[in-house]
């Protein structure tokens, strides 16, 4: 069984039968398309990455939870994801990044 625990600003997955934590890889980039089930992000090396969005995906703006429709094409995000058995990536956390002077 997997449980989620927050460590600093990044989430980690912990197996309940073992005390091993696995850090999730983070992919910073720009939103290119978003739908109910997929998120397409252009990472900084100009590659396009597709992420599956599930009911377990957590959408954040700072420490505040937001709805997926708050994201727009062109927004800067950091997507923390894990690989699923079919080789695709499931988005676990999608964090909206704002400039430091933009207070919302």
N, C-alpha and C positions, 0 to 999 in steps of 0.2 A: 504494500500500500504506500502511495506517495502522499506526503503532506507538504504544504507550502509554508515557508517561514520567511519573514522579511529580515534581511541583513543589510543595514544601512539603507541605501536607496535601491539596492538590487535584490531581487528575489532569489531564493535558492530552493532546490528540491531536496527533500530528505526522505530516505527510505526508512520506514518505521522499524524494519527488522535489522537495519544497520545504521550506524551513526555517521554515515558518509554524506557530506553535502556536495552537491554538484552545482557550480556556478553556471548560469545560463549565458550563452554568448549573446552579445548585444550588437545590433546592426544599425548604426546611425545613417540617416538619409532623408530624402525628400519624398513625400507622398506623390505618386503618379496616378493611382486610381484606388478607389475604395468602394467596396460593396458589402453586403451583409455577410458574405462568407470568405472574401479574399481582400487582401491588402497588398498593393504593389508599391514597392519602395525603390527609388533609384539611390543606390549607395554611392559613396563619395568617389569610387573609381569608375563611375558611370555605368555600372552594371545594374540591371533590373532584377529585383528579388521579389518573389511571390510568397506570401504567408497565408496560411489558413486561419481564419478567425472562427473561434468556437464560443460556446457559452461560457467557457472558462477564461476567455481573454479579458484582461483587465485594462481599461482605457483610463489614462491618468493625465492630468494637467497639473504639474507640481505634485502636491500631496492629495489633490482633490480628484475624485472619480468623475469621469465625464461619459457622455454617450458617444458611440462611434460616429454619429452624424455631425459631431462638433468638429471633426477633422475635415479639412478641405485640401484639394489638390494644391501642392506647393508648400504645405506645412512641413516644417522640420520635425522629425520624430526619431526616437530611439526604440527599436523593436527588440525585445528579448524573446528568444524563441528556443524551441527544442525540436529535435528531429524525431519524426515518427517513423514507424517501421517501413512505410512505403517510400521513404526518402524525402518526403516534403517537410516543410517547417510549419509548426503550429505556433502562432503568436501567443505568448503567455502575458506579456506586458507590452503595451504600446504607450510610450510617454511622449507627450507633446512638448517640444522644446521652444521656449520663447527667449527673446533677447532679455538681458538683465534689466533694462529700463522699462520693459513692457509689463505693467502690473495689472493683472486681471483677477 
